[in-house]
Amino acid sequence: MKQTNAEPSRAAEPPRAPVRARKLLTSKALVERADVLPSSPEAETVLRIFRRRRQEHASLYVAEIRDLASLWSESDEGDEKALHALAASAGLRMKLSRGEDRLRDAHVAVTDLPACFARVEEGALPVDWFEWLIRSVLRLTHVQRRQVDERVAVWQLEAIDVERFYRELRTLIEWFGRAAVQETPQEQRSVFIQPSPDGDGTACIMIRGPIPEITAFGQRLDASARAVQDAQRHALETGAPIPFDLDGDAAREGRHLSLAALQYAVAVRSMLETGAVEVPAPAFRISLVVPVLTLLGLSNAPAMLDGTIPIPPRMARQMVAKAPAVERVLTDPISGDYLPCASQTYRPSAAMAENLRLIDPVCAVPGCARSVMTIGEMDHIEEFDLEEPSRGGPTTIENLHRLCRTHHRMKTAGLLDPDRNEVTGVTRWRIGGAAVSDVAKNTDLVTRELSEKLHRAWEQYRSDLEFEAVTRLGILDESPAESADREEAYRWGLHLTEYYSRPEYDELTDPGPPPLASLPEHRPPPF
């Protein structure tokens, strides 16, 4: 990344503005800020929390940051850095991407913010403030981070309030302006695919890059959609086949599709041009797992696309109806295990490969969240003996898992060593001798990542069934008596409004409203 020079009118270093509190943060002042009564149980609770975070919490945090920083080295590259990230993620019990961030933050804390880190250790700088400081300086250079560190460390951190800290820090960071490290538009080129968190069967794709390139792409897409729209209009007039009519809407309604619909159709159905580079055919099909009762319309339990994306049952039925073939997957009715067939060959059968993808849609290495539905590799946990298959690990579902390419290479190199317990199915991962992590076997096609979503979907399905039953039985309907009371109350409301709105109304001589004659079919007025 490149660093843009600061504005010429500015000094070489940011100003050293003193940040002092108006008064010291004593126990009494803290209780006043908390707006609780002195010597009350609430005040004692506030003081306990304050002391705990200044002492025990700060001490544990500092120790953890130092341990994590010891796993980071500027000289680490490739597999060594990835191995340390895996070890940190295993110890922290978090996903690999978050573990990598924690390693980076620990390195920044110890290397670039040593003075502020020392203030954390002494209890003057709260942990939450310090983590915000780390995130705020990530786009600065090492020299700029040291400048921020020197200035923030001398603030009266033990006494200023949180709003003052955030405001002063934001002002200090903004001083660098364009001198902050910025990724160029070219470096920000990326494509993201994000399924809808609502599980409504939709997804979003975002393409990010330099404005001229994205603008040009948008103009080409618009021009293509307009050309297709003209072709659809001509086809409707002549009776020719209608191009890009994805769902047959144009033929059914007798009019061309909108530009937005055609832009989508062109974007997802046009052939991608890669020049002389030959793109291999997909190694696997798109997998859709549909419970048989959902397929038969007897249940609304959601289906799963590629093992991680829940889709509505109606969409699943439509996809199955259009599929050229349907494969039946047999599982053990008690454990949910795929019923295997042993193989004496190194390469798993197509059915085994298909089911491995469904059982483990993400890399099996603990903490790794990379999808291996399409770009992933099958691996024997106990190595297969090519010369004498009976001596090595068998080619069975119990001895196979899928890994991303990076971790498969690391496992082949001996940096990662998995060992699966044949009885419990638990896989114990030894990560370069630095950490050990146990991962339970995922036996069911309902993957770990989807269990919570599917549980919520099932509860919603049951709730919908109960509501439909209550509605069908008329439990929520008004009884005749309730309806009569409501209508009578409404009549009395109109009667009273009309009486008290008369121009001649006098509160001092008011005898009260006259009675309202009840309707024959109603009970006496409720007033």
CORBELWO-V922352 format. One line per field, one symbol per residue. phi: phi as a letter, one per 40 degrees, with the letter a starting at -180 (. if undefined). burial: I if it has 24 or more other ideal C-beta (glycine too) atoms within 12 Angstrom, else O. A space follows every 10 residues. Layout:
phi=???
burial=???
This chain:
phi=.bbccccccc ccbccbccbb ccacccdccc ccccfbcdgc dccccdcccc ccccbccccc cccccccccc cbacccafcc cccccccccc ccfbcdcccc cccccccccc cbbccccccc ccgcbddccc cccdccbccc cdccccccdc ccccccccbc cccccccccc ccccdcfccc cbccdcccca bbbbccccgc gbabbbbbid ddcccccccc cccccccccc cccccccbgc dccfcdbgcc cccgaccccc ccccccccbc cccbgccccc cdcbcccbbb dcccccgcab cccbbfgbbc bccccccccc ccccabbcbc bccccgcccc bcbcbccccc cccccccccb cbdccdgcbc cbcbbabcbc ccdccccbdc cccccbdcbb abbccccccc cccgcbbcac ccccgcbcbb bfgcabbcbc cccccccdcb dccccccccc cccccccccc cccgcccccd cccccccccc cccccccccc cccccbccbc chcccbcccd cbcddcb
burial=OOOOOOOOOO OOOIOOOOIO OOOOIOOOOI IOOOOOOOOO OOOOOIIOOI OOIIOOOIOO IIOIIOIIIO IIOOOOOOOO IIIIIIIIII IIOOIIOOII IIIIIIIIII IIIIIIIIII IOIIIIIOII IOIIOIIIII OOOIIOIIIO IIIOIOIIOI IOOOIOOIIO OIIOIIOOII OOOOOOOOOO OOOOIOOOIO OOOOOOOOOO OOOOOOOOOO IOOIIOOIIO IIOOOIOOOO OIIIIOOOOI OOOOOIIOOO IIIOIIIOOO OOOOOOOOOO OOOIOOIIII IOOIIOOOOI IIIIIIIIII IIIOIIIOII OOOOOOOOIO OOOOOOOIOI OOIOOOOIOO OIIIIIIIII IIIIIIIIII IIIIOIIIII IIIIOOOOOO OOIIIIIIII IIIIOIIIOI IOOOIIIIOI OOOOIOIOII IIOIIOIOIO IIIIIIIIII OOIIOOIIOO OOOOOOOOOO OOOOOOOOOO OOOOOOOIOO OIOOOOOOOO OOOOOOOOOO OOOOOOOOOO OOOOOOO
